[in-house]
Amino acid sequence: MNDSTSPRRSDATRTAILEAARERFATDGYERSTIRAIAKDAHIDPSMVMRYYGNKEGLFAAAVSYDLRLPDLATTARGEVGHALVTHFLAMWEENEELTAMLRVGATSKRGAERMQGTFRDQLLPVVRQACPDPEQAPTRAGLVASQLLGLALTRYVLRFPPTVALAREEIVAWLAPTVQRYLTAPSP
């Protein structure tokens, strides 16, 4: 084997393992998922899973984590922040299925929910702090934003409700952006 094929083969193996793990964790939850079942789904030996991820917890952490690549809102006009976030989330959800798998795992597993809460805390909350008028309200406002975005993701990408799936991206932005904007910048009720 030459050196130029090894990294590609390694990347392909890691990708296969992570895809199988996300699907298995989403289907069976953390507790019932096994390294052996994940390896079988990925068509590899279980020792390869252990080699790359150490143990089930390490695999879970790798499979159920995602960089949302949220935009820096410092240069976004305050009245356009909701539009920017909704547009960004739609692009993220539609460009890959990792977020859908992460949502499934979060909905079916306590550990998955904890990972999603960490993503929320570490990635969404700081962005919301940039936009909201009162930093003390940022956690509440971020929670409301997440309820809208994750609710949309659940109905469009996981449960696949026909009316939600049928909406064009521009329609979703037109409907959802004003609500997200209100959550971010409107005076507190």
N, C-alpha and C positions, 0 to 999 in steps of 0.2 A: 504494500500500500504506500503510495507516495504522500507527501505532506500536504499537497493541495486538496486531496479528497477527504482527508480525515476531519477537518473542521466542518465541511459541508455535511458529512455523514453524522457527525456529532450534533450539529444544529437540527438536522432532520429527525434524529432520535429524540432530542429534547422536545421538539415541537410535537412529535407523535405522543410522547409521554404526557405532556401538558394537556393536549387535546383530549386524550383518553381520561386523564384525571379529572378534568373539568366536567366531562360528561358523566363519569362515574360518581363524582361527588354530588352533582346535581340530581342524579337519579336515585342514588342510595343513601345520600347524606354522608357525613364524615365517619361516623361510628361504624357503619356497615360496609364502607368501602375498604378494600384491601389492596395492598401492593400487588399481590398475585393477580387479582382481577384487572387492575389497571394495566399491568404488564401484558396480560392476555389481550386486552382490548387494543393495546398499542403494537401487538405482534412482536414483542421482544421478551427477553428473559427477565424475570424479576430482579436479578442482580444488577441489571442496567439501571433500573429505577433507583435502587439503593446507591449505585455508583454516582449518579448525577444529583440526587436530592437527599441522600443520607437516611431518611426515614419518612414515615407517612406525614408527620408534622411539617417537615421541610418541603415535601412535595405539595402539601396543601397550601403552605404559605406562597410557594411559587405559582401555583395554579390559580389561586384566588387573590391575586393582587394585580393591580392595573394602574398605570400612570394615565390619568385622565387628560393630561396635557392641557389643562385649563388655561384660557388666555389670561394675560396680564391686563386687567381692566383699567390700569392707570391712564392709558391713552384713549379709552373709550368714553364717549360723551355719556354723562350720567343717565340721560333719558334713553340710551341705547343698550344699557347693560343687559336687560332681560332678553332683548333680541340677540345679542352676542352669545349669551349663555345657551339659549335654546338652539340656536343655529349650530353652535359647537357640539352640544350633546347629540343632536340628530346626526351630525357627520360622524361622530365617534361610534354611535350605535350602529350605523349603517355600513361602516367600513370594515367591521369585523364582528365575529360572533363571540368573542371573549367576554364582552360585557354582558351579553345575554346569559352565557354560562355562569358568570359571576353572580348575576341576579338570581338565577335558579338555585345556586348553592346557598346564597344568602337567605333565600326564602325557605330552604329545607333543612338547614343545619345551624345550630347555635354558633359553631366556630365560623361558619360562613357569614353569618350575620355580624359577628364580631369583626371579621375582616372588612366587611362593607362599612361598618361603623367607623373603623380606623381610616378607611379611604375618605369617608365623609369628613371626619375630624381633621385629617392631615392635608386634604386637597381642596375640598369645597369650602370649608369654613374660612380659610385665609382669603379666598377670592371674594366671598361674600363680605368679609370685613372691609375690603377695599371699597365696596359700593354702598354699604348701608350707613345711614346718618348717625346711628348710635351704636358704637362697638359693643356695648353690653347686650344689645338685642341681636347681635350677629348669630349666635347659636339658634335662636328661635327662627329667625329669618332664613337661615341656611336649611333648617329642618323643613320649613314650608316649601322652599325651592326644591329640595330633594323629594318631597312628597309629590310634587307635580311632575318632575322629570322621571322619577322611578315609576310613578303611576302610568305615565305614558309608555315607558319602556315595557312595563309588565303587560299592558293591554295590546301594544303594537308588536312586540318582538317575542314574548313568551306565550301569552294566552292567544294572541293573534285574533283579537276581536275584529270581524270584517269591517265595521265602519271606521275603526282606527287605522287598520292596515290600508284601507282605500284612500286615506287622506294623502295628498301630495305634501311634500316637505314644506313648501311655501304656505300651505293651509295650516299646517301644524304650528309653524312659526307665528302666523297671524293670530291664531287662537291662543296660543300658550304664552308668547312673549309678553303681552300686557299683564298677565297674571303674575308671571315671574318678576316683571319689573315692579309691580305693586308690592310684592313680598319684599323686594330688596330696598325700595326707596320711599314708599308711602309713609306718611306719619303713622305712628303706632295707634291702634284703635283704643 
